[in-house]
Each structure stands twice: as structure tokens, then as C-alpha cells.
Amino acid sequence: MPLSKELLDILACPKCKGEIFLNQSEDGLICKTCRLVYPIKEEIPVMLIDEALPYSEEE
């Protein structure tokens, strides 16, 4: 079950408080400002800065 639109609307990047987007493979949330990807594990977004991965435009 993918993340609901309502949840995506209220989630924000924990680092900059900016907008985040679901990536194409739907296994991470992207903050383009911070250039980070927050992983989604077992349908739960892991919104911890220390767990975030670097984001590149190719993803």
C-alpha cells in the first residue's frame, strides 16, 4: 500500500522543513533543497536526517 496523499501533504523535510516528493520507485521521499532522500521501510517513512541518503538528479 503506497503512502496516502494526505500523509504526503503534511510531511516535510526534517532538516529544512521544506516540501518533499515521492521518488519514482516509491521507496523514498526526496528533498531537493537539502539534496537528501529519506527511505521508506515497510511502508513507513524514516524521517531521520542521519538515515537520509544523498540525492542525485539521475534517480
PDB file of N, CA, C and O in Angstrom:
ATOM      1  N   MET A   1       0.845  -1.191   0.000  1.00  0.00           N
ATOM      2  CA  MET A   1       0.000   0.000   0.000  1.00  0.00           C
ATOM      3  C   MET A   1       0.884   1.246   0.000  1.00  0.00           C
ATOM      4  O   MET A   1       1.666   1.446   0.930  1.00  0.00           O
ATOM      5  N   PRO A   2       0.772   2.080  -1.021  1.00  0.00           N
ATOM      6  CA  PRO A   2       1.594   3.291  -1.080  1.00  0.00           C
ATOM      7  C   PRO A   2       1.155   4.314  -0.035  1.00  0.00           C
ATOM      8  O   PRO A   2       0.075   4.215   0.548  1.00  0.00           O
ATOM      9  N   LEU A   3       2.029   5.302   0.182  1.00  0.00           N
ATOM     10  CA  LEU A   3       1.698   6.369   1.128  1.00  0.00           C
ATOM     11  C   LEU A   3       0.499   7.158   0.618  1.00  0.00           C
ATOM     12  O   LEU A   3       0.366   7.401  -0.581  1.00  0.00           O
ATOM     13  N   SER A   4      -0.357   7.550   1.528  1.00  0.00           N
ATOM     14  CA  SER A   4      -1.549   8.296   1.130  1.00  0.00           C
ATOM     15  C   SER A   4      -1.187   9.735   0.760  1.00  0.00           C
ATOM     16  O   SER A   4      -0.197  10.288   1.237  1.00  0.00           O
ATOM     17  N   LYS A   5      -2.000  10.313  -0.086  1.00  0.00           N
ATOM     18  CA  LYS A   5      -1.805  11.711  -0.498  1.00  0.00           C
ATOM     19  C   LYS A   5      -1.881  12.636   0.709  1.00  0.00           C
ATOM     20  O   LYS A   5      -1.148  13.623   0.783  1.00  0.00           O
ATOM     21  N   GLU A   6      -2.766  12.321   1.657  1.00  0.00           N
ATOM     22  CA  GLU A   6      -2.909  13.152   2.859  1.00  0.00           C
ATOM     23  C   GLU A   6      -1.623  13.165   3.683  1.00  0.00           C
ATOM     24  O   GLU A   6      -1.220  14.211   4.194  1.00  0.00           O
ATOM     25  N   LEU A   7      -0.977  12.000   3.812  1.00  0.00           N
ATOM     26  CA  LEU A   7       0.277  11.926   4.560  1.00  0.00           C
ATOM     27  C   LEU A   7       1.372  12.693   3.833  1.00  0.00           C
ATOM     28  O   LEU A   7       2.132  13.428   4.463  1.00  0.00           O
ATOM     29  N   LEU A   8       1.462  12.533   2.525  1.00  0.00           N
ATOM     30  CA  LEU A   8       2.473  13.251   1.757  1.00  0.00           C
ATOM     31  C   LEU A   8       2.283  14.769   1.852  1.00  0.00           C
ATOM     32  O   LEU A   8       3.253  15.527   1.834  1.00  0.00           O
ATOM     33  N   ASP A   9       1.036  15.196   1.953  1.00  0.00           N
ATOM     34  CA  ASP A   9       0.751  16.637   2.044  1.00  0.00           C
ATOM     35  C   ASP A   9       1.226  17.241   3.365  1.00  0.00           C
ATOM     36  O   ASP A   9       1.568  18.423   3.407  1.00  0.00           O
ATOM     37  N   ILE A  10       1.255  16.450   4.447  1.00  0.00           N
ATOM     38  CA  ILE A  10       1.642  17.015   5.743  1.00  0.00           C
ATOM     39  C   ILE A  10       3.103  16.771   6.111  1.00  0.00           C
ATOM     40  O   ILE A  10       3.637  17.441   6.994  1.00  0.00           O
ATOM     41  N   LEU A  11       3.756  15.813   5.440  1.00  0.00           N
ATOM     42  CA  LEU A  11       5.167  15.554   5.738  1.00  0.00           C
ATOM     43  C   LEU A  11       6.040  16.674   5.187  1.00  0.00           C
ATOM     44  O   LEU A  11       5.753  17.238   4.131  1.00  0.00           O
ATOM     45  N   ALA A  12       7.109  16.986   5.915  1.00  0.00           N
ATOM     46  CA  ALA A  12       8.079  17.987   5.483  1.00  0.00           C
ATOM     47  C   ALA A  12       9.473  17.475   5.807  1.00  0.00           C
ATOM     48  O   ALA A  12       9.647  16.608   6.664  1.00  0.00           O
ATOM     49  N   CYS A  13      10.447  18.011   5.124  1.00  0.00           N
ATOM     50  CA  CYS A  13      11.833  17.641   5.384  1.00  0.00           C
ATOM     51  C   CYS A  13      12.186  18.042   6.820  1.00  0.00           C
ATOM     52  O   CYS A  13      11.969  19.191   7.205  1.00  0.00           O
ATOM     53  N   PRO A  14      12.723  17.120   7.609  1.00  0.00           N
ATOM     54  CA  PRO A  14      13.063  17.464   8.986  1.00  0.00           C
ATOM     55  C   PRO A  14      14.255  18.415   9.099  1.00  0.00           C
ATOM     56  O   PRO A  14      14.453  19.035  10.143  1.00  0.00           O
ATOM     57  N   LYS A  15      15.039  18.533   8.046  1.00  0.00           N
ATOM     58  CA  LYS A  15      16.216  19.411   8.089  1.00  0.00           C
ATOM     59  C   LYS A  15      15.860  20.861   7.765  1.00  0.00           C
ATOM     60  O   LYS A  15      16.214  21.774   8.511  1.00  0.00           O
ATOM     61  N   CYS A  16      15.152  21.069   6.642  1.00  0.00           N
ATOM     62  CA  CYS A  16      14.855  22.441   6.206  1.00  0.00           C
ATOM     63  C   CYS A  16      13.376  22.809   6.325  1.00  0.00           C
ATOM     64  O   CYS A  16      12.994  23.956   6.098  1.00  0.00           O
ATOM     65  N   LYS A  17      12.548  21.823   6.685  1.00  0.00           N
ATOM     66  CA  LYS A  17      11.088  21.993   6.794  1.00  0.00           C
ATOM     67  C   LYS A  17      10.435  22.270   5.438  1.00  0.00           C
ATOM     68  O   LYS A  17       9.306  22.757   5.372  1.00  0.00           O
ATOM     69  N   GLY A  18      11.158  21.955   4.358  1.00  0.00           N
ATOM     70  CA  GLY A  18      10.644  22.180   3.009  1.00  0.00           C
ATOM     71  C   GLY A  18       9.805  21.019   2.504  1.00  0.00           C
ATOM     72  O   GLY A  18       9.597  20.023   3.196  1.00  0.00           O
ATOM     73  N   GLU A  19       9.334  21.179   1.283  1.00  0.00           N
ATOM     74  CA  GLU A  19       8.466  20.195   0.646  1.00  0.00           C
ATOM     75  C   GLU A  19       9.267  18.969   0.216  1.00  0.00           C
ATOM     76  O   GLU A  19      10.419  19.080  -0.204  1.00  0.00           O
ATOM     77  N   ILE A  20       8.637  17.793   0.327  1.00  0.00           N
ATOM     78  CA  ILE A  20       9.261  16.550  -0.111  1.00  0.00           C
ATOM     79  C   ILE A  20       8.370  15.879  -1.142  1.00  0.00           C
ATOM     80  O   ILE A  20       7.162  16.111  -1.191  1.00  0.00           O
ATOM     81  N   PHE A  21       8.992  15.040  -1.966  1.00  0.00           N
ATOM     82  CA  PHE A  21       8.289  14.354  -3.046  1.00  0.00           C
ATOM     83  C   PHE A  21       8.615  12.873  -3.008  1.00  0.00           C
ATOM     84  O   PHE A  21       9.715  12.486  -2.613  1.00  0.00           O
ATOM     85  N   LEU A  22       7.676  12.053  -3.411  1.00  0.00           N
ATOM     86  CA  LEU A  22       7.890  10.615  -3.533  1.00  0.00           C
ATOM     87  C   LEU A  22       8.751  10.358  -4.770  1.00  0.00           C
ATOM     88  O   LEU A  22       8.490  10.921  -5.833  1.00  0.00           O
ATOM     89  N   ASN A  23       9.777   9.508  -4.637  1.00  0.00           N
ATOM     90  CA  ASN A  23      10.612   9.212  -5.807  1.00  0.00           C
ATOM     91  C   ASN A  23       9.886   8.253  -6.743  1.00  0.00           C
ATOM     92  O   ASN A  23       8.827   7.726  -6.399  1.00  0.00           O
ATOM     93  N   GLN A  24      10.456   8.026  -7.929  1.00  0.00           N
ATOM     94  CA  GLN A  24       9.791   7.215  -8.950  1.00  0.00           C
ATOM     95  C   GLN A  24       9.565   5.777  -8.504  1.00  0.00           C
ATOM     96  O   GLN A  24       8.529   5.190  -8.818  1.00  0.00           O
ATOM     97  N   SER A  25      10.517   5.203  -7.778  1.00  0.00           N
ATOM     98  CA  SER A  25      10.372   3.815  -7.337  1.00  0.00           C
ATOM     99  C   SER A  25       9.523   3.692  -6.072  1.00  0.00           C
ATOM    100  O   SER A  25       9.285   2.587  -5.585  1.00  0.00           O
ATOM    101  N   GLU A  26       9.070   4.823  -5.546  1.00  0.00           N
ATOM    102  CA  GLU A  26       8.198   4.900  -4.363  1.00  0.00           C
ATOM    103  C   GLU A  26       8.800   4.228  -3.135  1.00  0.00           C
ATOM    104  O   GLU A  26       8.084   3.669  -2.305  1.00  0.00           O
ATOM    105  N   ASP A  27      10.147   4.291  -3.030  1.00  0.00           N
ATOM    106  CA  ASP A  27      10.798   3.749  -1.845  1.00  0.00           C
ATOM    107  C   ASP A  27      11.583   4.812  -1.084  1.00  0.00           C
ATOM    108  O   ASP A  27      12.420   4.496  -0.238  1.00  0.00           O
ATOM    109  N   GLY A  28      11.301   6.081  -1.397  1.00  0.00           N
ATOM    110  CA  GLY A  28      11.973   7.175  -0.716  1.00  0.00           C
ATOM    111  C   GLY A  28      11.270   8.501  -0.951  1.00  0.00           C
ATOM    112  O   GLY A  28      10.511   8.661  -1.907  1.00  0.00           O
ATOM    113  N   LEU A  29      11.535   9.445  -0.064  1.00  0.00           N
ATOM    114  CA  LEU A  29      10.994  10.800  -0.161  1.00  0.00           C
ATOM    115  C   LEU A  29      12.153  11.756  -0.393  1.00  0.00           C
ATOM    116  O   LEU A  29      13.141  11.735   0.341  1.00  0.00           O
ATOM    117  N   ILE A  30      12.031  12.592  -1.414  1.00  0.00           N
ATOM    118  CA  ILE A  30      13.117  13.459  -1.848  1.00  0.00           C
ATOM    119  C   ILE A  30      12.901  14.890  -1.374  1.00  0.00           C
ATOM    120  O   ILE A  30      11.814  15.452  -1.506  1.00  0.00           O
ATOM    121  N   CYS A  31      13.974  15.468  -0.813  1.00  0.00           N
ATOM    122  CA  CYS A  31      14.011  16.910  -0.549  1.00  0.00           C
ATOM    123  C   CYS A  31      15.060  17.471  -1.499  1.00  0.00           C
ATOM    124  O   CYS A  31      16.255  17.233  -1.321  1.00  0.00           O
ATOM    125  N   LYS A  32      14.616  18.213  -2.506  1.00  0.00           N
ATOM    126  CA  LYS A  32      15.550  18.754  -3.487  1.00  0.00           C
ATOM    127  C   LYS A  32      16.399  19.875  -2.897  1.00  0.00           C
ATOM    128  O   LYS A  32      17.533  20.074  -3.333  1.00  0.00           O
ATOM    129  N   THR A  33      15.882  20.605  -1.924  1.00  0.00           N
ATOM    130  CA  THR A  33      16.636  21.695  -1.306  1.00  0.00           C
ATOM    131  C   THR A  33      17.862  21.157  -0.568  1.00  0.00           C
ATOM    132  O   THR A  33      18.968  21.672  -0.734  1.00  0.00           O
ATOM    133  N   CYS A  34      17.662  20.121   0.245  1.00  0.00           N
ATOM    134  CA  CYS A  34      18.756  19.534   1.032  1.00  0.00           C
ATOM    135  C   CYS A  34      19.510  18.467   0.254  1.00  0.00           C
ATOM    136  O   CYS A  34      20.572  18.018   0.685  1.00  0.00           O
ATOM    137  N   ARG A  35      18.965  18.054  -0.899  1.00  0.00           N
ATOM    138  CA  ARG A  35      19.543  17.001  -1.729  1.00  0.00           C
ATOM    139  C   ARG A  35      19.676  15.702  -0.943  1.00  0.00           C
ATOM    140  O   ARG A  35      20.728  15.063  -0.930  1.00  0.00           O
ATOM    141  N   LEU A  36      18.555  15.326  -0.273  1.00  0.00           N
ATOM    142  CA  LEU A  36      18.503  14.104   0.521  1.00  0.00           C
ATOM    143  C   LEU A  36      17.303  13.257   0.119  1.00  0.00           C
ATOM    144  O   LEU A  36      16.291  13.774  -0.355  1.00  0.00           O
ATOM    145  N   VAL A  37      17.431  11.944   0.315  1.00  0.00           N
ATOM    146  CA  VAL A  37      16.331  11.007   0.117  1.00  0.00           C
ATOM    147  C   VAL A  37      16.100  10.300   1.444  1.00  0.00           C
ATOM    148  O   VAL A  37      17.002   9.658   1.983  1.00  0.00           O
ATOM    149  N   TYR A  38      14.896  10.423   1.960  1.00  0.00           N
ATOM    150  CA  TYR A  38      14.507   9.736   3.193  1.00  0.00           C
ATOM    151  C   TYR A  38      13.870   8.408   2.797  1.00  0.00           C
ATOM    152  O   TYR A  38      12.876   8.397   2.070  1.00  0.00           O
ATOM    153  N   PRO A  39      14.428   7.279   3.266  1.00  0.00           N
ATOM    154  CA  PRO A  39      13.913   5.973   2.834  1.00  0.00           C
ATOM    155  C   PRO A  39      12.527   5.666   3.409  1.00  0.00           C
ATOM    156  O   PRO A  39      12.137   6.197   4.449  1.00  0.00           O
ATOM    157  N   ILE A  40      11.802   4.803   2.712  1.00  0.00           N
ATOM    158  CA  ILE A  40      10.525   4.281   3.198  1.00  0.00           C
ATOM    159  C   ILE A  40      10.750   2.792   3.437  1.00  0.00           C
ATOM    160  O   ILE A  40      11.030   2.041   2.503  1.00  0.00           O
ATOM    161  N   LYS A  41      10.625   2.372   4.687  1.00  0.00           N
ATOM    162  CA  LYS A  41      10.847   0.969   5.056  1.00  0.00           C
ATOM    163  C   LYS A  41       9.561   0.386   5.614  1.00  0.00           C
ATOM    164  O   LYS A  41       8.994   0.909   6.573  1.00  0.00           O
ATOM    165  N   GLU A  42       9.106  -0.696   5.010  1.00  0.00           N
ATOM    166  CA  GLU A  42       7.868  -1.372   5.425  1.00  0.00           C
ATOM    167  C   GLU A  42       6.702  -0.387   5.476  1.00  0.00           C
ATOM    168  O   GLU A  42       5.911  -0.377   6.419  1.00  0.00           O
ATOM    169  N   GLU A  43       6.621   0.445   4.429  1.00  0.00           N
ATOM    170  CA  GLU A  43       5.554   1.440   4.240  1.00  0.00           C
ATOM    171  C   GLU A  43       5.580   2.568   5.272  1.00  0.00           C
ATOM    172  O   GLU A  43       4.592   3.285   5.424  1.00  0.00           O
ATOM    173  N   ILE A  44       6.709   2.735   5.991  1.00  0.00           N
ATOM    174  CA  ILE A  44       6.840   3.796   6.989  1.00  0.00           C
ATOM    175  C   ILE A  44       8.002   4.705   6.584  1.00  0.00           C
ATOM    176  O   ILE A  44       9.131   4.233   6.449  1.00  0.00           O
ATOM    177  N   PRO A  45       7.740   6.011   6.386  1.00  0.00           N
ATOM    178  CA  PRO A  45       8.827   6.931   6.054  1.00  0.00           C
ATOM    179  C   PRO A  45       9.772   7.094   7.250  1.00  0.00           C
ATOM    180  O   PRO A  45       9.332   7.340   8.373  1.00  0.00           O
ATOM    181  N   VAL A  46      11.060   6.954   6.993  1.00  0.00           N
ATOM    182  CA  VAL A  46      12.073   7.146   8.037  1.00  0.00           C
ATOM    183  C   VAL A  46      12.575   8.582   7.892  1.00  0.00           C
ATOM    184  O   VAL A  46      13.461   8.864   7.085  1.00  0.00           O
ATOM    185  N   MET A  47      12.001   9.475   8.679  1.00  0.00           N
ATOM    186  CA  MET A  47      12.281  10.902   8.547  1.00  0.00           C
ATOM    187  C   MET A  47      13.371  11.351   9.524  1.00  0.00           C
ATOM    188  O   MET A  47      13.204  12.336  10.243  1.00  0.00           O
ATOM    189  N   LEU A  48      14.475  10.626   9.541  1.00  0.00           N
ATOM    190  CA  LEU A  48      15.619  10.953  10.377  1.00  0.00           C
ATOM    191  C   LEU A  48      16.753  11.441   9.484  1.00  0.00           C
ATOM    192  O   LEU A  48      17.110  10.778   8.510  1.00  0.00           O
ATOM    193  N   ILE A  49      17.313  12.589   9.812  1.00  0.00           N
ATOM    194  CA  ILE A  49      18.377  13.167   8.994  1.00  0.00           C
ATOM    195  C   ILE A  49      19.549  12.201   8.884  1.00  0.00           C
ATOM    196  O   ILE A  49      20.143  12.077   7.814  1.00  0.00           O
ATOM    197  N   ASP A  50      19.892  11.516   9.968  1.00  0.00           N
ATOM    198  CA  ASP A  50      21.021  10.581   9.965  1.00  0.00           C
ATOM    199  C   ASP A  50      20.784   9.365   9.070  1.00  0.00           C
ATOM    200  O   ASP A  50      21.746   8.724   8.648  1.00  0.00           O
ATOM    201  N   GLU A  51      19.531   9.036   8.772  1.00  0.00           N
ATOM    202  CA  GLU A  51      19.198   7.885   7.926  1.00  0.00           C
ATOM    203  C   GLU A  51      19.045   8.265   6.453  1.00  0.00           C
ATOM    204  O   GLU A  51      18.937   7.387   5.597  1.00  0.00           O
ATOM    205  N   ALA A  52      19.036   9.560   6.153  1.00  0.00           N
ATOM    206  CA  ALA A  52      18.833  10.033   4.784  1.00  0.00           C
ATOM    207  C   ALA A  52      20.040   9.704   3.909  1.00  0.00           C
ATOM    208  O   ALA A  52      21.175   9.629   4.381  1.00  0.00           O
ATOM    209  N   LEU A  53      19.762   9.511   2.633  1.00  0.00           N
ATOM    210  CA  LEU A  53      20.795   9.209   1.646  1.00  0.00           C
ATOM    211  C   LEU A  53      20.970  10.406   0.718  1.00  0.00           C
ATOM    212  O   LEU A  53      20.037  11.190   0.548  1.00  0.00           O
ATOM    213  N   PRO A  54      22.156  10.561   0.111  1.00  0.00           N
ATOM    214  CA  PRO A  54      22.345  11.664  -0.835  1.00  0.00           C
ATOM    215  C   PRO A  54      21.432  11.503  -2.045  1.00  0.00           C
ATOM    216  O   PRO A  54      21.176  10.389  -2.502  1.00  0.00           O
ATOM    217  N   TYR A  55      20.950  12.621  -2.551  1.00  0.00           N
ATOM    218  CA  TYR A  55      20.069  12.625  -3.719  1.00  0.00           C
ATOM    219  C   TYR A  55      20.837  13.136  -4.915  1.00  0.00           C
ATOM    220  O   TYR A  55      21.581  14.113  -4.821  1.00  0.00           O
ATOM    221  N   SER A  56      20.650  12.469  -6.042  1.00  0.00           N
ATOM    222  CA  SER A  56      21.202  12.966  -7.301  1.00  0.00           C
ATOM    223  C   SER A  56      20.069  13.017  -8.316  1.00  0.00           C
ATOM    224  O   SER A  56      19.135  12.219  -8.240  1.00  0.00           O
ATOM    225  N   GLU A  57      20.138  13.923  -9.243  1.00  0.00           N
ATOM    226  CA  GLU A  57      19.073  14.139 -10.229  1.00  0.00           C
ATOM    227  C   GLU A  57      18.802  12.908 -11.094  1.00  0.00           C
ATOM    228  O   GLU A  57      17.723  12.798 -11.677  1.00  0.00           O
ATOM    229  N   GLU A  58      19.756  11.980 -11.189  1.00  0.00           N
ATOM    230  CA  GLU A  58      19.597  10.818 -12.046  1.00  0.00           C
ATOM    231  C   GLU A  58      18.584   9.823 -11.498  1.00  0.00           C
ATOM    232  O   GLU A  58      18.096   8.980 -12.250  1.00  0.00           O
ATOM    233  N   GLU A  59      18.251   9.893 -10.205  1.00  0.00           N
ATOM    234  CA  GLU A  59      17.360   8.910  -9.585  1.00  0.00           C
ATOM    235  C   GLU A  59      15.947   9.034 -10.073  1.00  0.00           C
ATOM    236  O   GLU A  59      15.077   8.276  -9.644  1.00  0.00           O
TER     237      GLU A  59
END
